[in-house]
Amino acid sequence: MTLSHTSLAARLLHLLRQGLSPQKLALSLALGIALSCFPVFGTTTILCALVALAFRLNLPAIQVGNYLALPLQLALFVPFMRLGERILRAPNFPLSPEQLLAMAKARPDQTMRLVLAGQWHSILGWLVVAPAIALLAYSLARPLAKLLVDRANGGDSARLLGVRR
């Protein structure tokens, strides 16, 4: 099933009709987007659920943000790792599969420590950048949330979203 912007807008409208304010919707989406970039694969859904529960945010809305931006997790992993390495002045993690395989055969214990260090460097890079991602996503999601509230209340700005009544 593919999501068009119309069906996504309809789903967000449904959340608004459940009493979700535009600010909470925008915050939920923004945090979902920022958390989706967390560089530990397989953890973002649980992380988003925990944040939603801790801050009383809308769980479906934060997961929408998470799943929309999930490709960013893969795309930003290496840049986050390089940023973490730069901050800690650590040597660059080798990204060549041949080099990693040779290291793993020669010194598996050292290779595992290197992989774990690379993971920590990625987390550090994400920690530095995530607040900016969240702020940018929030600033972009707020006008959308306001348009959706207007749509939920029968306003004319829904035409900007391409949503049909």
C-alpha positions in Angstrom: 0.0 0.0 0.0 1.5 3.3 -1.0 0.8 6.6 0.8 0.0 9.6 -1.3 0.0 13.0 0.3 -3.8 13.0 0.2 -4.1 9.8 2.2 -1.4 11.0 4.6 -3.3 14.3 5.1 -6.5 12.3 5.7 -4.8 10.2 8.4 -3.4 13.4 10.1 -6.9 14.9 9.8 -8.2 11.9 11.6 -5.7 12.5 14.4 -6.8 16.1 14.7 -10.4 15.1 15.0 -9.4 13.1 18.0 -8.5 16.3 19.8 -4.8 16.6 18.9 -3.7 20.3 18.8 -1.7 21.5 15.8 1.3 22.2 18.1 1.2 18.6 19.5 0.8 17.2 16.0 3.8 19.2 14.7 5.9 18.3 17.8 5.0 14.6 17.4 5.9 14.6 13.7 9.1 16.6 14.3 10.4 14.3 17.1 9.5 11.3 15.1 11.6 12.6 12.2 14.5 13.5 14.5 14.3 10.1 16.3 14.1 8.2 13.1 17.7 9.3 12.3 19.0 7.6 15.5 21.9 5.5 14.2 21.1 2.3 16.0 19.2 0.2 13.5 16.0 -1.4 14.7 15.5 0.9 17.7 13.6 3.9 16.4 10.1 2.5 16.8 10.6 1.7 20.4 12.5 5.0 21.0 9.6 7.0 19.5 7.1 5.1 21.6 9.0 5.8 24.8 9.3 9.5 23.9 5.6 9.7 23.0 4.7 8.1 26.4 7.1 10.2 28.4 6.0 13.5 26.9 2.3 12.6 26.4 2.6 13.0 22.6 0.4 11.3 20.1 1.8 7.8 19.4 0.5 7.4 15.8 1.7 10.9 14.9 5.2 10.3 16.2 5.4 7.0 14.3 4.2 8.7 11.1 7.2 11.1 11.4 9.4 8.1 12.2 8.4 6.1 9.2 8.4 9.0 6.8 12.0 9.9 7.6 13.3 6.3 8.1 15.5 6.5 4.9 17.4 9.3 6.6 18.7 6.8 9.2 20.7 4.9 6.6 21.7 8.0 4.7 23.0 9.9 7.7 24.8 7.0 9.5 28.2 7.6 8.0 28.0 11.4 8.3 27.0 11.1 11.9 29.9 8.7 12.5 32.4 11.1 10.8 31.1 14.0 12.9 31.5 12.0 16.1 35.0 11.0 15.0 35.9 14.6 14.3 34.5 15.8 17.7 36.5 13.1 19.5 39.5 13.5 17.2 39.3 9.7 16.6 40.7 8.0 13.5 38.3 7.4 10.7 36.5 4.0 10.7 37.4 2.0 7.6 34.4 1.7 5.3 36.0 -0.6 2.8 34.5 -4.1 3.0 37.8 -5.7 2.0 39.6 -3.8 4.7 37.0 -4.7 7.3 37.0 -8.4 6.3 40.8 -8.5 6.5 40.7 -6.9 10.0 38.0 -9.3 11.1 40.1 -12.3 10.0 43.3 -11.0 11.6 42.0 -9.5 14.8 38.3 -10.1 15.5 38.4 -8.7 19.0 40.0 -5.5 17.8 37.5 -5.3 14.9 34.6 -5.6 17.3 35.9 -2.8 19.5 36.4 -0.7 16.3 32.8 -1.4 15.2 31.4 -0.5 18.7 33.5 2.7 18.7 32.1 3.6 15.3 28.6 3.1 16.6 29.3 5.4 19.6 30.7 8.0 17.2 27.5 7.8 15.2 25.4 8.3 18.3 27.5 11.3 19.3 27.1 12.8 15.9 23.4 12.3 16.0 23.2 13.9 19.5 24.8 17.0 18.1 22.6 17.3 15.0 19.3 15.9 16.3 18.1 19.1 18.0 18.6 21.0 14.7 16.7 18.3 12.8 13.8 18.5 15.3 13.7 22.3 15.1 13.7 22.3 11.3 11.1 19.6 11.1 8.9 21.4 13.7 9.2 24.7 11.8 8.1 22.8 8.6 5.4 20.7 10.3 3.7 23.6 12.1 2.2 25.3 9.1 1.1 21.9 7.8 -0.6 21.1 11.1 -2.4 24.5 11.1 -3.7 23.8 7.6 -4.9 20.4 8.7 -6.7 22.0 11.7 -8.3 24.5 9.3 -9.3 21.5 7.1 -10.8 19.7 10.0 -12.8 22.8 10.8 -14.0 23.1 7.2 -11.7 25.9 6.1 -10.6 26.7 2.5 -6.8 26.3 3.0 -7.2 22.6 2.4 -6.9 23.3 -1.3 -3.2 24.1 -0.7 -2.8 20.5 0.5 -4.7 19.0 -2.4 -7.2 17.4 0.1 -10.7 16.7 -1.2 -13.7 16.9 1.0 
